[in-house]
Amino acid sequence: MANLFEAVADRVRNSMIVIWVFILSALMLAIGLNHFAEDTYSSFMGIQWLQQTYGLIPASWQLTYWTMSIAPQVAQVVFAYMFIVDTDRNRWAFWAAFLAFLMDFGTDIWYRSNQGLFDSTGKFVVTSALTFVYFTIGSEGFVTIGFGMVMELFAPFIVQTRLLVKIIFDAFTEQIGHRSQSRPMPQKPKPDFRSLGGKNDKNATFQEFFNRHEQDD
C-alpha cells in the first residue's frame, strides 16, 4: 500500500520544518475551501445557463441545482483522497475522480466563458486554463491535499511546536541568568578597627577598637 500523505509526512515529522509545512497545508486548505465555494456557484450558474441555451430541464427543485453543482466536487475530493492513501489498490478511485472532474469542468467553463466557449480558440484556451488552475487544482486539489496533510501532520506539529517553545524559553531564561551573574554583588564596607574615633591609630589593637566603641555607647 502506497500512502502518499504518509510518504511526505515521514520526511518532515521529526523535524521542526513540520511546523512550516503544517501552516502551509492549513493555508492551502483554507484557500481551497474558498475556491470550492466559488466553484460550486459557477457550476450552479453553468447548469442553469446550459438549460437556457439548449432547452434542458435538468432538475425540478431549486435545491437540486445546488446538489447537482456540488456533487462532482465532493466526488473529486473523496475519490482523490481514496486514491492518494492507497495508490496500489484504489486506482479505480482515480478514474471516478476524473469522471467527476469532467462533469464539474464542463459546467464551469460554460459559465466562465459567458456562454461563448466556442466563439474563438483563444477564449476556449484561456477559459479552460483559468478554470483548471484556480477552480480544479486550487479548489478540489487544494482541499484534498491540504486536508490530508493537516490530518497527517497535526500530531507532529504539536510535538515540534512544544519543543520549539521550550528551546526559546530555555534560551531566554539562560540569557537572563548570565546577565544577573555578570553583575557584581554590592559589598558592605568593612570597618577598619584601627580607625578609633576618627583618628587613624596604626598601633590600635582589635580589643582596643571594641573597648572604644563600648565607651562611646
N, C-alpha and C positions, 0 to 999 in steps of 0.2 A: 504494500500500500504506500503510495506516494502522496503525502500531505504537504502541499507547497507552503501553507502557512507555517507549519511546524519547521520545515526546512529553513525558511527565512528567519523565524524566531530563534532557532537554535544558534544562529550565528551571532546574535546580539544579546541574548537573555542574560548572560553572565558578565556583561559589560555595562558601564554607565551610558554608553551610546543608546541603550534601550530607552532611556528617558526621552531622548530627542526623537527616536523612531516612533515611540508611542504617541507623543504630542502631534507629530505629523500625521500619523494614522488617524487620530481623533479629528484633526482638522480636515483630512480627506473625507472622513465620514460625514462631517457637518456640511462640507461643500456638496457632497454627493446628495444629501437629503434635500438641500435647496434646489439643485438641478433636477432631482427626482420629482419634486412638486411641480416645477416648471414643465417638465417633460409630460407629466400627467395632463396638465392643462392643454398643452399643444396637441396631444393625442385626442383629447376631448373635442377640441375645435376642429381637428383634421377629420374626425369621423363625421361630424355634422356637415362639414363642407363637402366631403365626398358624397354624402347623402343628397345634398342640394344639386351637385354637379351631375350626378348620374341617376337621380331619381330613385335612390335606395330608401328602404325603411329598415335600418339595421336593428332598431330597438323601439319598444313602445313606451317604456317608462324612462323618465329623465335620469333616474338613478342608475339605470342600466348603462347609459352612456358613460357614466363615471367609472363603473366597474369594468366596462369594456376597455376604457382608457388605461386603467391601472393594472389590469390583469397581465398583459405582456411584460410589463416592467417587473412585477412581482415574480413572474415565472423566470425572467432572466436572472434575477438576484438569487433565487432559491436554487435553480439548476446549475448556475455557475458556481455557487458555493459548494454544492454537492460534487461537482467535477473537480474543484480545486483540492478538496480534502481527501479525495481518493481518485487520482487521475488514471489509475490502472483499471479499476472495476466500474467506474461511473462515466465511461466515455459516452454512453447514451445521453447523459445529462448535458454534455456539451452540445449535442445536436438539438436537444429540446430547447436549450437556451438560445441557440442560433435561430430556430424557427420563431421563437417569441420575439427575438430581435427584429426579424424581417417584418412581422406584423406591426410592431411599435414604430419601426423606422419609416414604414410607408405612410402612416398617418401623420407622422411628424414632418416629413419633408413636404407633404402636400400642404400642410398649414404654413410652414415657414417660407415656402415659395409663393405664398399668397395665391394659391390655386393656378400658378403659372409655371409648374415644374418643367414642362416640356416646351416652354417658349424659346429657350435657347440652350445650347450646350453649356455655356458659362454659368447660367443660372442653375442648371441641374447640378453641376460640379460643386459650385460654391455652397448651395443649399445642402447637398449631401455631406460635404466635408464638415460644415459648421455643425450640422445635426449629429454626425458621428462622433466628432471630437468632444463637443460640450455636453451633448444630451444622450450619449451612449457610454463612451468612456468616462466622461465626467459626471455621469448620473448613476446608472446601474453598476458600472465598473468601479467607481469610487465607493459606492455603498457596500458592494460585495467585499472588496479588498480592505477598505477601511474598517468595516465591522469585524472581519476575520482577524486582522492584525491587532485590533483593540482587545478582542477576546483572548488571543494568544499571549499578548504582552502585558496584560493588566497586572498579573501577579509579579512578574519580574520588575515591572515599573515601580510597584510599591516597595519591593525589597531594595532596589538600587536607589530610589529616592530617599528612603530612610538612611541608607549608608552614606549618601552624599550629604544629607543634613548633619549626620553625626560627624563626618570629616570636617565640615565647615565649623560646627560648634566647637570641636576639639581644637582646631587651629585658632579659633578666636579666643578661647579661654587660655590656651598656651601663650598666645601673644600678650594677653593681659598679665599673666603670671610673670613673664620675662620683664615686662615694664616695671612691675611692682618690686621685683628682686633687684633691678638695676638702680633703684633709688636708694641712697644711703639713709640708714635709720638715724634720726637725730639723737645725739647723746647728751646726757645731762653733764654740765661741767663738774669735774671732781674738785672738791675743796682742797686747797693747799694748807695742810696743817701747820706749815711754817709761817703762814701769814696770820699773826696774832694781833687782833685789834687794829688792823690797818697797817701794822708795822711788819715789814718783812724780816723776820728774825731767822737767819740761816741756821743758827745753833739751837733752835727750839726743838724739843722732842715731841713725840706723839702724845705722851702723857701730859706735858705742859699745855698742849693745844686743847685737850679736853678739859683740863682744870681751869683754863682761862675762860672757856665758854660756860662752864658751870657757874663761875663767879659772875659772869655777865647776866646770867638768868636770875 
